[in-house]
Amino acid sequence: MHTVYDEMAAAAGDRDLWMIGGGDLAGQFADAGLLDELIVSFAPVTIGAGAPLLPRHVELELTDLARNREFAIATYRVKPPVTPER
């Protein structure tokens, strides 16, 4: 995962990385501590389908909510994973 991230970061230079993909890909970045924000577009057809957004538990904090025509756009800050004390 870090190899892919390193290549993406090198190609982006000083610009933000924008990743589009499925929940598993976003979850892998979150697991590695490489995801700091998640922007989700909800369309009416997807609401109620019962599929989880991410295939693992990721702590999120809602930071913005907007509307784009028929879509609801939710922006979340990804909270760092809690490391258990030893």
Backbone as CSV, one residue per row, in Angstrom:
resi,resn,N_x,N_y,N_z,CA_x,CA_y,CA_z,C_x,C_y,C_z
1,MET,0.829,-1.195,0.000,0.000,0.000,0.000,0.867,1.249,0.000
2,HIS,1.908,1.262,0.813,2.744,2.462,0.882,3.444,2.739,-0.447
3,THR,3.782,1.695,-1.212,4.425,1.896,-2.508,3.485,2.650,-3.446
4,VAL,2.222,2.239,-3.487,1.237,2.911,-4.332,1.064,4.348,-3.862
5,TYR,0.958,4.549,-2.564,0.794,5.893,-2.019,2.003,6.766,-2.359
6,ASP,3.201,6.222,-2.182,4.420,6.979,-2.474,4.452,7.420,-3.943
7,GLU,4.032,6.524,-4.849,3.995,6.869,-6.268,2.953,7.951,-6.534
8,MET,1.799,7.839,-5.896,0.746,8.844,-6.066,1.213,10.202,-5.539
9,ALA,1.826,10.210,-4.356,2.286,11.459,-3.745,3.380,12.105,-4.593
10,ALA,4.265,11.299,-5.146,5.333,11.842,-5.996,4.738,12.468,-7.258
11,ALA,3.745,11.818,-7.848,3.119,12.347,-9.061,2.326,13.623,-8.768
12,ALA,1.749,13.728,-7.565,0.929,14.891,-7.211,1.766,16.097,-6.822
13,GLY,2.986,15.875,-6.376,3.820,16.995,-5.936,3.203,17.669,-4.727
14,ASP,2.981,18.986,-4.803,2.408,19.745,-3.682,0.883,19.710,-3.653
15,ARG,0.259,19.086,-4.632,-1.203,19.060,-4.716,-1.776,17.947,-3.843
16,ASP,-3.043,18.108,-3.471,-3.735,17.074,-2.706,-3.940,15.842,-3.572
17,LEU,-4.004,14.687,-2.920,-4.334,13.451,-3.627,-5.839,13.268,-3.590
18,TRP,-6.424,12.915,-4.705,-7.849,12.668,-4.812,-7.993,11.235,-5.297
19,MET,-8.488,10.379,-4.461,-8.615,8.969,-4.790,-10.085,8.644,-5.000
20,ILE,-10.381,7.999,-6.090,-11.736,7.541,-6.363,-11.669,6.029,-6.476
21,GLY,-12.484,5.377,-5.698,-12.484,3.925,-5.738,-13.496,3.373,-4.767
22,GLY,-13.474,2.108,-4.603,-14.415,1.447,-3.715,-14.020,1.566,-2.257
23,GLY,-14.904,1.089,-1.417,-14.692,1.151,0.018,-13.481,0.368,0.482
24,ASP,-13.172,-0.735,-0.191,-12.016,-1.521,0.238,-10.730,-0.743,0.037
25,LEU,-10.616,-0.047,-1.083,-9.418,0.761,-1.339,-9.301,1.879,-0.306
26,ALA,-10.398,2.590,-0.054,-10.382,3.652,0.964,-10.057,3.067,2.329
27,GLY,-10.591,1.898,2.630,-10.309,1.244,3.906,-8.842,0.887,4.066
28,GLN,-8.209,0.444,2.987,-6.777,0.122,3.042,-5.960,1.374,3.341
29,PHE,-6.322,2.490,2.712,-5.626,3.742,2.991,-5.871,4.170,4.445
30,ALA,-7.098,4.002,4.933,-7.407,4.348,6.328,-6.616,3.467,7.290
31,ASP,-6.542,2.168,7.002,-5.778,1.244,7.856,-4.323,1.672,7.979
32,ALA,-3.776,2.210,6.894,-2.369,2.621,6.873,-2.179,4.042,7.403
33,GLY,-3.282,4.686,7.838,-3.179,6.055,8.345,-2.937,7.081,7.251
34,LEU,-3.313,6.767,6.014,-3.041,7.636,4.875,-4.286,8.340,4.351
35,LEU,-5.401,8.219,5.057,-6.650,8.841,4.630,-7.034,9.867,5.674
36,ASP,-7.191,11.133,5.249,-7.551,12.156,6.239,-8.936,12.733,6.009
37,GLU,-9.524,12.505,4.833,-10.857,13.024,4.562,-11.575,12.081,3.605
38,LEU,-12.881,11.957,3.791,-13.702,11.097,2.950,-14.901,11.919,2.499
39,ILE,-15.090,12.050,1.187,-16.235,12.770,0.644,-17.131,11.742,-0.038
40,VAL,-18.378,11.681,0.403,-19.304,10.663,-0.083,-20.493,11.344,-0.741
41,SER,-20.824,10.921,-1.956,-22.017,11.408,-2.653,-23.088,10.333,-2.554
42,PHE,-24.240,10.716,-2.044,-25.346,9.782,-1.913,-26.381,10.091,-2.982
43,ALA,-26.758,9.094,-3.738,-27.837,9.237,-4.714,-29.027,8.446,-4.188
44,PRO,-30.231,8.877,-4.496,-31.409,8.189,-3.966,-31.425,6.687,-4.222
45,VAL,-30.893,6.242,-5.337,-30.918,4.818,-5.650,-30.014,4.011,-4.707
46,THR,-28.993,4.648,-4.129,-28.068,3.913,-3.261,-28.538,3.853,-1.817
47,ILE,-29.441,4.731,-1.436,-29.904,4.738,-0.050,-30.795,3.524,0.171
48,GLY,-30.513,2.800,1.221,-31.324,1.643,1.560,-30.882,0.356,0.901
49,ALA,-29.821,0.399,0.107,-29.354,-0.812,-0.560,-28.744,-1.800,0.424
50,GLY,-28.327,-1.326,1.589,-27.809,-2.215,2.620,-26.334,-2.533,2.516
51,ALA,-25.639,-2.007,1.534,-24.208,-2.274,1.403,-23.430,-1.298,2.276
52,PRO,-22.445,-1.780,3.047,-21.650,-0.864,3.874,-20.777,0.036,3.010
53,LEU,-20.541,1.233,3.508,-19.691,2.185,2.806,-18.247,1.684,2.750
54,LEU,-17.739,1.242,3.887,-16.384,0.698,3.980,-16.470,-0.719,4.551
55,PRO,-15.604,-1.617,4.120,-15.669,-2.999,4.615,-14.993,-3.194,5.967
56,ARG,-14.765,-2.125,6.690,-14.143,-2.193,8.018,-14.609,-0.976,8.800
57,HIS,-14.365,-0.976,10.096,-14.763,0.148,10.934,-13.709,1.250,10.841
58,VAL,-14.142,2.447,10.459,-13.282,3.629,10.409,-14.021,4.727,11.156
59,GLU,-13.358,5.375,12.118,-13.970,6.466,12.870,-14.034,7.711,12.001
60,LEU,-15.241,8.247,11.828,-15.451,9.416,10.977,-16.133,10.519,11.762
61,GLU,-15.832,11.765,11.395,-16.490,12.934,11.972,-17.050,13.758,10.818
62,LEU,-18.371,13.965,10.796,-19.002,14.742,9.744,-18.563,16.198,9.862
63,THR,-17.973,16.753,8.775,-17.491,18.132,8.817,-18.258,19.052,7.880
64,ASP,-18.965,18.486,6.890,-19.718,19.327,5.969,-20.809,18.493,5.314
65,LEU,-21.911,19.155,4.997,-23.022,18.508,4.308,-23.540,19.488,3.261
66,ALA,-23.617,19.046,2.014,-24.033,19.924,0.925,-24.973,19.168,-0.012
67,ARG,-25.491,19.885,-0.969,-26.396,19.296,-1.950,-25.926,19.670,-3.348
68,ASN,-25.958,18.692,-4.249,-25.644,18.904,-5.659,-26.748,18.218,-6.460
69,ARG,-27.748,19.000,-6.832,-28.935,18.481,-7.513,-29.588,17.384,-6.688
70,GLU,-29.590,16.161,-7.190,-30.255,15.056,-6.487,-29.326,14.320,-5.517
71,PHE,-28.100,14.773,-5.401,-27.122,14.105,-4.548,-26.939,14.851,-3.235
72,ALA,-26.764,14.114,-2.172,-26.319,14.679,-0.897,-24.825,14.401,-0.806
73,ILE,-24.044,15.411,-0.471,-22.589,15.288,-0.393,-22.180,15.440,1.065
74,ALA,-21.637,14.393,1.632,-21.186,14.420,3.025,-19.661,14.345,3.046
75,THR,-19.041,15.243,3.795,-17.588,15.245,3.951,-17.261,14.865,5.382
76,TYR,-16.395,13.902,5.523,-16.003,13.399,6.841,-14.506,13.552,7.043
77,ARG,-14.108,13.878,8.257,-12.702,13.809,8.661,-12.485,12.407,9.181
78,VAL,-11.423,11.765,8.728,-11.083,10.424,9.204,-10.261,10.574,10.468
79,LYS,-10.781,10.029,11.558,-10.063,10.103,12.825,-8.962,9.041,12.844
80,PRO,-7.818,9.374,13.449,-6.744,8.374,13.500,-7.179,7.163,14.316
81,PRO,-6.714,5.986,13.931,-7.079,4.794,14.688,-6.540,4.843,16.114
82,VAL,-7.312,4.310,17.030,-6.887,4.252,18.425,-5.982,3.054,18.586
83,THR,-4.784,3.314,19.081,-3.828,2.238,19.318,-3.983,1.758,20.746
84,PRO,-4.263,0.447,20.934,-4.424,-0.059,22.296,-3.130,0.080,23.096
85,GLU,-3.282,0.426,24.373,-2.115,0.527,25.239,-1.587,-0.872,25.546
86,ARG,-0.289,-0.949,25.715,0.325,-2.263,26.010,0.572,-2.408,27.477
